[in-house]
Structure formats: C-alpha cells, structure tokens
Amino acid sequence: MPLDRGDLTVNEPWLGQETGHNKECEALSLIHSLRAQGQSPIEWLAAIAADQTLTEPVRQRALQFARDWK
C-alpha cells in the first residue's frame, strides 16, 4: 500500500501486517509490562487471556512465554 509523504510515495506492504518478529516483540513486551507491575507468572496468564486488544497469535505467544518463564 503506497503511503503519500508529501512529494514522496513509499511502498510499505508490511504495514498493518503482523510478522513473526512483531508477534514475538509484542508478546515479550506484554510479559515485561506485567512483570514490571509486580504480577506473578500465574497472574500473567489471566491478564493475557482477558486482554481484548491482543490478536490471537500474540496472545498465544504471550501465553507460551508466561508458561515457560523461569
């Protein structure tokens, strides 16, 4: 999808698409945020499951991180 940036049009097809890297970063960022709030890994699971802003792939990856966190 081309973006109009004044006199420059740039083709950026990845915008609006969830890549594997973005999914990993978003999921890990969520885990770090929950950890910084002082929540336990068990509480993370409930928070992740309840978060309606997450896409399903990010939710699944975040749940995996939460289960595997040591």
Secondary structure, 3 states (H helix, E strand, C coil): CEEEECCEEEECCCCCCCCHHHHHHHHHHHHHHHHHCCCCHHHHHHHHHHCCCCCHHHHHHHHHHHHHCC
